[in-house]
Amino acid sequence: MRELADDEIDVAVACQVLTVSRSGYYEWLSRPASLRHQENELLVKHIKRIHADSRDTYGSPRVHAELTLGLGLSVNLKRVARLMRDAGIQGLYRRRRHSCTLRDPAADPSSDLVRRRFSVEEPNRLWVTDITEHPTRDQCR
């Protein structure tokens, strides 16, 4: 109803289309906000403060923990997540890095310095190591 009124549609026409009485619409407009709505507004203020104090890093689980354990409020995690989503608040998340090696088909393979001889006659003549994984700055795709 409010959206139709905001779109400059006559209130009488909107009420008739939606089968709502005009007096009921105006009474609804003058009603104070519900207790649940007021609680949600207060929770959003707490959530914004907690999120700002965490330098915009906390997501809903940590904000929920701060609300319940830190402030002693009884609130559900799903409600916190919904209020954060509605307010456009999002925690910082780090993606897990998946280690992988991307082979460059244009690169020449390195030469086999050991020539596949892994047994030696004297100590400190041949050193071999396993280089299964070395982190690089390249991103895996």
N, C-alpha and C positions, 0 to 999 in steps of 0.2 A: 504494500500500500504506500509506504513512504517512498519507495523507488518510483512508483508511478507519479506521485505528487512531485518528486524531484524532476521528473521528465516533463513537467508542466502540463500534466493531464489533470483535468478538472476533478476535484475530490468527489463530487457527486457522481460523475460518470465512473470513476474507479470503484467507488463503493457499490454501485449498481452491478458492475461487471463481476466483482469479487463477492457479491451478495453479503455485504457488510453494511450495517447501519452507519450513517454519518455520525450520529451521536456516539456510537460505540467507538468509532475511529478517533474522534476528538477526546473521548474519555481515556482511551489507550495512550494517546499522545501526552496527556497531562499526568499520567501515572508515574510515580517514582520508579526507579530501577529496582528490579527484584533483588532479593537478598543474595541469590546465586551470582547474579551479574556484579553486584558490589564486591562479593568475595573474589570473583575472578579479576576484577580491576585491581584489588589489593595484591593478589597473588602475582599479577603481571608486574606490578611495581617492585615487589620483592625479587622476582625473577630477573628483571632488568638490572637491578642493583647487584645481585649475585653474579650475573653474567659480566657486568662491567668490572666488578672487583677481580674476576678471574682473567682479565684482559681479553675478554670475548672468546675464551677457549672452552668453557664448560658447556657440555651438552645436557640433554634432559636428565640422564641418570645422576650426574654430579649435582646439577641444580636441585633435583629432587632430594638427594642426600643432604644438601645444605638446608633445604626447607624443613625436612623432617628431623634430622639430627641436630642441626645447628640452631634452628629457630623453634623447633618443637611443634611445627604445624602438622596437622593430619591431612595429607593430600596424596592422591594417587599419582603414580608415575605417568600413566596415560593422560591424565588431566594436565600435568605439567608439560608433557610433550605437545599436547594439542594447543595449550595456551602459547607455548613458545612458537609453534608453527604459525598460529594466527597472528602473532605479533611480529613475525619475520625474524625471530631470533634463532640463530643456528650456532652450534658449537663447532670448534675447530677439530677436524679429524685428519689424521695422518694415514695415508694409504700405505698398506704393507708393500714393501718392496719384494718383488719376486725375482730371485736371482736367476739369471740365465746368461748364456753366452751367445751372442749373435755372430756368426762367422761371416767374415767379409769374403765373398767369393772372388773378388779381384786381387786379394792379397796373396803374396807368395808364401807357401809354407816354410817355416824355419827348417834349417838343415838338421839332420840327426847327428849330433856331435858324438853320441855314445855308440852309434852304429849297431844298436841293439845288443851290445855286449854288456851284460850286467854282472858278470863275475870278473874280479880283478885279482892280480897276482900279489900286489903289495898295498898297504893301507894308504889312505889319502890320495889315491890316484883317480878315483871316480866318485863324484858326488851326484846323487840322484834325489829328487824331491817330487812330491805329488803337488801339482798345481791345479787341483780340481776346480777351485773357485777363488777368484780374487775380485773383490768389489772394484768396479770402475765407475767413472762418472757418466758413462753412457746409459741411457734409459732403455729398458727392454720394451719391446712392443708386442 
